[in-house]
Amino acid sequence: MLEGSFTASAMARIVIVGGGFAGLFTALGLEAYPFKDERPEILLIDRSERFVFSPLLYELVSGELATWEVAPRFDELLEGTRVRFVQAEAMGFDFENRIVKLAGGGAESYDRLALTVGGSTPVDIVPGAREHALPFRTLEDAQALIARLKAALDAGADPVRAALVGAGASGVELACKLADTLGDKGSIVLFDRAADILAEFDAPERKMARAELEKRRVRLGLSTKILSVSDAGLQVETAGRGVEAIPAEVVLWTVGTAVPGLIKDLDLPKGPGGRLAVEPTLQVQGHPEIFALGDLAASLDAGGKPLGPSAQLAFQQAGYCAWNLWASLSDRPLLAFRYNALGKLLGLGIDSGVASLLGTAVGGPPAYLIRRLAYLYRMPTDAHRLKVALHWASRPVVRWLGGAAP
């Protein structure tokens, strides 16, 4: 029997810590469920005032999309709902008394807690990376990159030398965007310790992505170990070539996902990589009142293999978490999470991509369009989706009018 049925007290409180895909979509999902007694208070806590649609951060750097499209404000997304947004940073937890401790001395009590704070970029694995390399995960990261590129161009760098560390999906997407954005004013090199790019993709998608990188003259430094990072660039070691200094105005760090400090130090059961050990129902082991999902949860697929962090995983888990939070307060059975791999999407530059759907790989502009439409469909609310769709649809008309002007 699945663990987790409870008797709801008057005005129960559901507190969701973290407003990424997992947290926001859990909160929005709870809106759909009726509670037979008094409806619980639902709190969503995040340190930022904006939700970030992270798969589209690359378009913010290239200027294809605006901040409001990629990072709408929580108060706008939650307008008309019964979810209360609290802009604050969670600093710790008192699990015995069911309290979330907030920065500045504040606190919020809970009957059910959903931990969805997301992952962090591991910048402490190489000397100098924390001080000199830019991660690419948040709105602030994207804005810092834009500022760094502008500063390099204003200082007369020609070309702007950008070195990216990590040739997974994020590194490959970002390398292509930078190449198209900077054009002849950019020189891009992409490093990885592995012998090939995109380890999580199949051979056909890797081949397409390699072709797009080559077309944009992005150089690859594979089978390469990063020794250190400084304000002048990188020191690397490659088999057969020894140690080299790679000068760069911009160093970008896209090497994976680590558990954030807030979660790392918690006295809760942990799984691989320090992620929280959860039951199939997404409840933390031994703590049926606490749910964990997204980057910080050690979730498994149907075959028992660990699931890597992704927006797709967080989105799917949010649907189950919303149901299970409702069920645990409504004397209903909880559901075991089952991941459904829907495919992979990559944006490669400003007009191309790779889409792997139902076992079929599509490349070029059609893949770029598929990716855009898929992400439009996944926008968090109908109102925001319509607003973005109308803006995207109007752009060709605006460009045509601009071209037709005398």
N, C-alpha and C positions, 0 to 999 in steps of 0.2 A: 504493500500500500504506500502511496506517495505521502511523504511527511509534509505537514504544513497547514492543517485545518485549524482555525482559531475561532473564538467567539468574539465578535466585534463589540467594543464598548461604545458608549455614546461619543460621537464626534471623534472617531479614530483619526489618526494623522499618518499619511504616507509622505515620507520625505525622500526625495530623489536628489542625490548629490552628484552633480555633473550634468552639463547641458549639451553634450555632443549628440551624435545620432542616437546612442542607446538611451540617454536620459530624456531628451526632448520627445522622442517618439514613444517612449514608455508613458510619459505624462499625457501626451495627446491620445494615446490608445486608451487610457483610463477614462477619458471623456465619453467613450462609447458604451460603457457598462453601467447598468442600473444597479443601485444598491437598495436592498429591501428595507433597510432601516435608514437612519440618518446618513447622508452621504459624507464620506470622510473628507477631511481637508487635505488637499494635495499641494505640496510645496516642491518647487524645483529650485535648487540652489546652484549657482555658478558664479565664479569670480568675474566673468566678463558680462557685458551688457548685450552681447551678440552671440547668436548661434552661428557656427561656421560650417558651411557645406564644403568640407575639406577636399573632396575630389575635384572641385572647381577652383581651388586656390591658385592653380597654375594660370588660369585665365585672368586672375587679378594682376599677376606679374606682367603678363603680356599686354594688358590694357583691353582685352576683349570684353571683359565684364567689369562692372562697377562693384564697389563695396556692398551696396544695398542688395545686390543680386546674390552675392556669394555669402554675405554675412548679415542677414536681417536681424533686427533687434528682437529680443525675447518678448518685450512688451507688445510689439506689433503682432508677432506670431501667436501669442496667447490671448490676444484681445477677443473677448466674447466667450472665453472658456472659463472653467471654474478652477483652473490651476493658478496658484499664486507664485509669482517669481520673486526670489530673494537674491539680489546681487551681493554676494559675500564669498569669501574664501573659507572653505572647511579646513580646520587646523587639526582636528582630532575627534575621537569618539569616546563616549562612556557607554560601553555596551551593556553594562549591568543595569544602568538607569535609563538606557535608551535615549541618549542625548548626542546630538551633533554639536561640536564646539566650533565656533566661528571666530575669524580674526576680529580683533577689537573687543573681545570678551563676550560677544553674543552667543546664544545657544538656541537650538531648536529640538524639541522633544519629538519622538516618533513612536508609532506602533508598528509600522513596517518601514524598512529602510532599503533603498535601492542604491547600490554603489556603482556609479557609471562615470567615474572621473576621467577615464581614458588613459592612454599611455603617454610616455615621454620619450624624447630622443636620447639615446645613450651617448653623451658627449664626454664622458670621463674615461673612455677606454684608450685614448691616445693623448699623450702630453700636448697641451696647448689647444686642444680642440674646443674646450669650454670657452676659452678666452677669445679665440680667433675665428672659429668656424660658426656658420649660421645654420641652425636647424631649419626645417621647413615643415611645420605641422600646424601652426596657429595663424590667426590673422596678423598678430604682431610679428611673427616670423616673416610673412609675406611683405609686410610694410617695411621691415628692416632690410630685406633684400632689395626692394625697390629703391630705398634710400641709399644703400651701398652702391648699387649700379649707377644711380644718378651722380653720387659723389665721385666715382671713378671717371665717369664721362666728363664731368665738370672740371676734373683735375687734368684732363687732357689725355687720359689713357686711350691708346688707339693701337691695337685692339684692347678691350677689356678682357683680361684673362680670368676665366672662371674655372675652378677645379671642383668637381663634384665627387663625393666619396659615397659609394653605394650604388650599384647598378641594378637594383631592383626596380619595381614599377615607379616609385616616386623619383628615383634618380634619372631614369630614362625619360619620363615625362618632362621633368624639369629641364634636363639638358636640351631636349628638342624645343621647348618653349623659349629658353634663353637664346638658342641659336637663331630662331626666327625673329625674336624681339630685337636682338642686337645686330643681326645681319653681318655686314662686313666689319662692324666695329667690335665684334666678339670673337674670342678664341676659347673653345670649350673642350675640356678633357674630362672623361668620366672614368673613375677608378673603382676597382673591386678586387677583393681577395680571390674570388672565384675565377674559373677559367672561361666563363661565359656570362652574358647578361640574363636578367629575368629568370632566375632559377625556378620561380613558381609557375612559369608558363611552359607550354609545350613547344616543340621544335618549330612548327609553322609560324607561331606568333613571334618567337625569337628571331626567326629569319626576316620577317616583315619589319620588326623593330630595328634590326641591324641595318637594313636597307635605308630606313628613314634617318638613322643616325649618320650613315655614310653620306647621304644626300646633303645633309646639313654640315658636313665636315666636322662632326664631333669625333674627336679622337678617343680611343679606348685604351685604358691602362689596366688590363686584366691580369690576374695572378700577381697582384701587387699588394704589398703590405705598407700601410701608412705608419711611418715611424714617429712623426711629430708634425704639429701645425704651428705656424708663427704668423706675424703680421706681413711677412714677405711671401708666404705660400706654404708649400708642403715639402717634407722630406720623405721619400718613398724608397722602397726596396723591391726590385723585380728580379725574378730568377734569370740569370744569364746577363744581367745588366748592372747588378750591384745597387749601391745607394746613389740616389739622384736628388737634386734640389729642383722643385717645380715652382717657379714664380707664379703668383696669382694675386690679383686684386680682390677676388672674391673666392672664399672656400665655403662650399655648401656640404652639410652633413646629413645624409639620407640613408643611414645604416641600420634602420630597424626600429623596434619599439621596446622600451623598457617599462617596468612597473614604476609608477610615480612614487616619490618618497612618502606621500600620505598613506599609501597602501602598504608599501614595503615594510614599514615598522609595526604594522598592526598585529596584535596577538590573535590571529585567525589562521585556520589551516591553509597551507600553501601547496600549490602544485608546481609543475615545471616552470622554470624561469621566475619563480617567486609570485606567480599569479595566484589568485584566490581559488582554493579548491571548492568546487560547487557540485551539488547534486544535479541530476538531469533536469530538475525543475528550476535550476538557476539559483537555488537557495545555497548559501554558504554552509558547508558541512558543519553540523553541530549547532547551527544558528538559523532555525527555520524562519525567523522574523526578518532576516537579512538576505537580500538578493544581490547578486553581482553579475555583471554582464559587460560586454565590450572588451576592450583591450586588457582589462585587469583580471578577467576571469579565465581560468584554465578549462576551457570547454573542449569537448571531444565530438568528433563526427560519429556516424552510425557504426563505423568500423573500429572505434576506439582510438583514432589518431587525433592528436591535438589540432585544433583549428587556429590558423594564424589570424592576427588582428586585421580587420577590414571594415569599411563602412557597411558593406553588404551583410556581414555577420552581425554587426551591432543592430542594424535595422531589423533583421529577422528576430534576433533575441528580444528586442523591445516589444514585439507583438506578443511573444510568449510571456514575458515578464509582466506586461499590463494585465493579461488574463490571470496569471497566477497571483498577482497582488489582489486583484478583485476576488478571485476564488478563495483566497486565504481569509478574507473578511466576510465571505458570503456562504460559508459552509458548502463549498463546491469542490470537486476534485481538481487538483493541479495537473498541468500538462507537462510531459517531458519534452524538452527542446529537441527538435530535429532540424538540422541544417540542410537547406536545399541549395546546392551550388547552381546559380543561374547563369554563370559565365563570367568572363573577365573583359574589362574595358580599359583601353589606354588612349589618351590623347597625345598625339605626336606632332608637335608644332601647332600652327594656327589653322591648318587645313587638312590634317591627316590623322590617322589613328589605327588601332587594332581592336577588333571586337571578336571575342570568342564566345559564340552562343550555340548551345545544343550540339557541341562537338564540331562546329564549323567556324573556321577563321575567316574574317573579312578584314581587308585593309584599305588604306587610302581614304579619300573624302567620304565614301559611304560609311565607314567605321566611325569617322568623326561625327557624322550626323546621327548615327545610332547612339553614340555615347551622349551627345547633347540631349536627345529626346528622352533617353533613359533617365538622365539626371533631372530633366524637367519634370518627369513623372514622379520622381522621388522627392520633389520639393515638399517641405513639411506641412504646408496648409494649402487649401484650394485658393485662398485669396492671394498668397504669395506666388503660387504657380501661375495663376492668371496674369498677375502683374508682370512677372518675368516673361511669360510667353508673349504678351502684347509688345513688350519692349524688344524682344528678339525679332518678332515679326515686322516691327516698324523699321528696323535698321536698314534693310535693303531699300525701302522706300525713301528713307532720309538720304542715303547715299546717292540714289538715282536723282532725287531733287537737287542735291548739291552738285552733281555732275551736269545737270541740265541748266544750272543757273548761268547767266551770261557773264 
